[in-house]
C-alpha cells in the first residue's frame, strides 16, 4: 500500500535562497511514515506501548527540483522490504506531476533499552500485508 501525505511548505522550512532546506525533507518523510502506519491500523503510539521503536539506521535522499514557501507538495511512502528486525521504506516527494525528491529510510526494531530485537508477529503481520516490493536502483 502506498500513502500520499499532502504538505503545505511553511516559511520556516525554507532557507536563505527561498527553497525548502534539505533537512525539512527528513521531517516530511517521518510524517508520511507515521501516517502510513496509522492507515494500515498500526499507529506508532501502539508500537511504542509495546516497548518497541523503529530507529532510523540509514537514510538516503536525492533532490531533483526545489520546493518553495506556500507550495503544495505530497510525500508518497510505501514499505518495500521487511526482515525479522529491519524495515525499509521508499519515498517520493511530488509537486503535482513533478518529482522533487526520492529516497529511502531503513529502520531497526529495538526494545526500550535500545537493543535490536525481532519484530513481533503482531506487528510484523500488518506490515507484511501492506508490503510493496520495489527493486533497488543502484
N, C-alpha and C positions, 0 to 999 in steps of 0.2 A: 504494500500500500504506500502511495505517495501522498504527502500533505503539502499544501501551499499556504504559507502564513503571510498575509499582507502586512506591510510596514510602511508607515509614512516617515520619510527621513526627517529627523529632528536637527535643528541647528547645532546642538551640542555634539552631534555625531560627525560634523564636518571639520575640516582643517583650515589652515590659513589660505589655502588655494580654493576653498569653497566646495571641495569634494568630500565625500564620506571618507573618514580616516580608516585605514586598513583594520585597525583594532575593533571598530564598530561591527565589522562583519562577524567576528567571533561571537559577540553578544547575540547577534541575529541568529546565528546557527544554533546556539543554545536554546533560544526562544522557540525556534521551529522544532527542535528535537523534543523539547518538553511538550509542545502541542501535539506532536506525533504520538508520543506515549499516552497522552490524555485521550486522543481519538481512538487508540486501539484498546482502551479500557484499562490502562496500566499507569495511572497518574504517578508522577515521580515521588510525591509525598508518601504514597502507598509503598513504594520500593524502599524508601528511607525508613519507614516504620518497621520494616523487617530487619533493620540493621545493615542495610546494603547501600552501596553507592557505586556509580559507574564513573570512575575517574578518567578524564581525558589523558591519554598517554601519547597520542600522536595527532597532529593536525596539519593539514595542507590546504592552501588556497591559491588559486590562480585568478588574478584580476584581469579582466578584459576591457571593460569600459567603466568610467566613473559614474557614480550616482551623486546627486546634489540635493541640497536642502529643499524640502517640500515635495520631492518626487515620491511617487507611489512605487514601491518595489514589492516583490514576492520572493520568499525563500522557500524553495522546494526541498523536501527532505524525504529520504527513504532509507530503511535498513537494508544493506546489501550483503553483509556477511555476519555470521554468528558462529562462535565456537563455544566450548564449555566454559570459558572465562572471559572472552572478549566479544565486542560488538564493533562493527564498522558501519558508519552512516555516510551517505553521499549527499551532497547539496548542490543546488544551482540557485543563483540569485538572478531574478529577471526584472526588467522594466518593460512591461508589455511583452513583445516578442524578442526583445534584445537580451541576450545572455550577458550579464555583467560580471559574474564570477562563478567559479565552481570549485568544489573541494570535498574534503572528507574529514571525519574525525574517527579515531579508534579509541575505545573505552575498555577499561579493565574493571571487572566486578571485584569489589572489595568489601570486607566486613567493617564493622565500626572501628576496629583497630588499624585499618589500612592494609590488612593482609589480603592478598589475592585469594579469591575463593571461586568455586564453581557457581555458575548461575543456577539457582534453584529451579526445579521443574515448573513450579507455579508461575515463575517469572519468565522462564525460557519459552514455555509453550505459546503464550500470546505473541511473543517476539517472533518466533519462527513462523508462526501462522501468517505473519504480515511481511515476511522477508521477500525482497525483490532482488534476486541475484543479478549483479551487474559486473560485467568483465572489467578488470582494471586496465587502464590505459597507462602504459609506462613511457 
